Amino acid sequence: MDMKLSEERSALILGELKAFFLEAFDEELSDYRAERLLEFFLTSLGPPVYNQAVQDARAFMLDKLEDLAVECYQTEKDV
């Protein structure tokens, strides 16, 4: 899967990445270095984080579906 960010989101993250490096390491990142780091994070961390999020959402939904069966079940009387 090729992870693509919108231009707005990419610009926001690049700004945050540059600010983080300046604050944490007292180092200014060039636009090129920040873009390369973001690309690395997306290709290295993107797929496993995405997969974990999908697994978490699936588990949440399955849990809610089980609750739905319990909550909505009406006891039937023998006729």
C-alpha positions in Angstrom: 0.0 0.0 0.0 1.3 3.4 -1.0 0.6 5.9 1.8 -0.2 9.4 0.5 -1.0 12.4 2.5 -2.8 15.5 1.3 -0.6 18.5 0.7 -2.2 20.3 3.7 -1.6 17.4 6.0 2.0 16.8 4.7 2.8 20.5 5.2 1.4 20.4 8.7 3.4 17.3 9.7 6.6 18.7 8.0 6.2 21.9 10.1 5.7 19.8 13.3 8.7 17.6 12.4 10.9 20.6 11.9 9.7 22.2 15.1 10.3 19.0 17.0 13.9 18.7 15.8 14.6 22.3 16.7 13.2 21.9 20.2 14.5 18.4 21.0 17.8 18.4 19.3 18.5 22.1 18.7 18.9 21.3 15.0 17.1 23.0 12.1 16.0 20.6 9.4 16.0 21.6 5.8 12.8 21.1 3.8 14.6 18.2 2.0 15.7 16.4 5.2 12.2 16.8 6.8 10.6 15.4 3.6 12.9 12.5 3.6 12.2 11.7 7.2 8.5 11.9 6.7 8.8 9.6 3.7 10.8 7.1 5.9 8.3 7.2 8.7 5.4 6.7 6.2 7.0 3.7 4.5 8.4 2.1 7.7 5.7 2.9 10.3 2.6 3.6 8.1 1.7 0.0 7.2 2.1 -1.6 10.7 0.3 1.3 12.4 -2.5 1.2 9.8 -2.9 -2.6 10.2 -3.0 -2.3 14.0 -5.7 0.4 13.7 -7.8 -1.8 11.4 -7.4 -4.7 13.8 -8.4 -2.5 16.7 -11.5 -1.2 14.8 -12.5 -4.7 13.8 -12.2 -6.0 17.4 -14.2 -3.0 18.6 -17.0 -3.6 16.1 -17.1 -7.3 16.8 -17.4 -6.6 20.5 -20.3 -4.1 19.8 -22.0 -6.6 17.6 -21.9 -9.2 20.4 -23.4 -6.6 22.8 -26.1 -5.8 20.2 -27.2 -9.4 20.2 -27.5 -9.4 24.0 -29.1 -6.0 24.3 -31.7 -6.6 21.5 -32.7 -10.1 22.2 -36.3 -10.4 23.4 -37.4 -13.4 25.5 -40.1 -15.3 23.7 -43.0 -16.9 25.6 -44.1 -20.4 24.7 -47.3 -20.2 22.9 
